[in-house]
Amino acid sequence: PQGKFMSWLVLTPGSLFLSTFHNSICEWVIGYMFAYEATVSTRSRSLAKELTTAAVASVFLGFGSLFVLLASGVFV
């Protein structure tokens, strides 16, 4: 029917909170990684620390993107 509100496009507060939370944690971790790369000399860098930081950032970015899609009504 025309003019009827699509009930599946509902912004839930939980999805909005989770997307904001995960994306802000991801931004903080990426900022930490950038500061680490910019301030630590090349010889004293740790590959394990860089890979761990990148993995944590990618997990939070993945969940943040998932909850952004869910909050906007794209059910994956």
Secondary structure, DSSP 8 states (H G I E B T S, - for coil): -TT---TT----HHHHHHHHHHHHHHHHHHHHHHHHHHHS-GGG--HHHHHHHHHHHHHHHHHHHHHHHHHTT---
